[in-house]
Amino acid sequence: MPMDTTNFPIESLRAESTPFYYYDLHLLDATLDKMKESSSFPGFHIHYAVKANSNPEILKRIAASGIGADTVSLGEIRAAIAAGFPAAKIVFAGVGKTDEEIAAAIEYEIGCFNAESDEEVGVIEEIAKSLGKKAPVALRINPEIDAHTHHYITTGLAENKFGIAMSLMPDVVEHCVNSEWIEFKGFHFHIGSQITDMTPYRILCEKINILQEEYPDLAIPTINVGGGLGIDYDNPEDHPIPDFDEFFNIFKNNLHLRPSQQLHFELGRALVAQCGTLITRVTFVKKGVNKQFVIVDGGMNALLRPALYQAHHKIENITSESEKTEVYDVAGPICESSDVFGENVQLPVTHRGDLIAIRSAGAYGEAMASSYNSRPIPVSKFSR
Ligand code: PLP
């Protein structure tokens, strides 16, 4: 069956050279509006996780919506500032901040460092002292919650490179609160990504409540619960906007915030995934012994997620007019066996030159693109 192409201006896309990312800015705006409406509770503040997509046009749009930015490198801090995010609304996470990055972030007067170890707190303290400026620091705590997602994107379990173990936390808190050069901002958590069952978030709320009870006399201005809200990769047209009401209500109903305490969120994928599509062109339809392969001109160099963590994206032929379907493996041109977007995908009968849309590619798509095999990084196009 030919697909419903109402979302794609097929004729203008056909004329473009491929592969490229196509962003539906109307959907991005609608997603931001809904997110803001659903999170309009006292103390709730949203930061966009820039790592999901740092395309300048997308960043500008998100900055204009008034939310903050969650960054993991000096490059992201600079991109966020260039896009219009105020430095005071930028948080800076990551296990491997360099001295140069820490110094620059202090000079920019960003809102908060999310520190991931006692060693890092020590270095931030030293650099803050040398600059004569106090550094705002929250501690990323590992809450030991299984987010039941792919093991490459589960980050809240006991021992991994992210965060500070619960058992080590008291000493690091002491370090912060006793330091002349650190302003202790609170606790930060991030339990994983592409989380669609809200149970891990409810458990996170319970753990935070217990933690706060254990520190009745400690001033904790901010709790940051990270990001991770998932999207529907199977049916993007049925669920173009994630269920933000369900997500934010979990925190509203289960987390006991102290009076005037701020609750921060760092959403990436949920804000940008559905507005982006990778458009590729069929170079060959190749007949094998038992299979047929659709070979497209953008592969893991353009969209790494399937090769990196077996991610599934809906694949559509947006130009075939055939009423008949066939089953194909859809693969890219890169010289790696993992460069496959989908196996046994049912598509309308497909020909060389057809355009293939890889849906829900707005998050961790363009941001992870590389020039592997010396292929150009895909450009971006926007709905206006
Ligand atoms: N915050 C932190 C610390 C992260 O590591 C990530 C993703 O890796 C995010 C926020 C954003 O996650 P998501 O895109 O799943 O919302």
Boltz pocket constraint, residues with backbone or C-beta under 6 A from the ligand:
constraints:
  - pocket:
      binder: B
      contacts: [[A, 49], [A, 52], [A, 70], [A, 93], [A, 189], [A, 190], [A, 192], [A, 193], [A, 194], [A, 226], [A, 227], [A, 228], [A, 229], [A, 266], [A, 267], [A, 268], [A, 269], [A, 270], [A, 363]]
      max_distance: 6.0
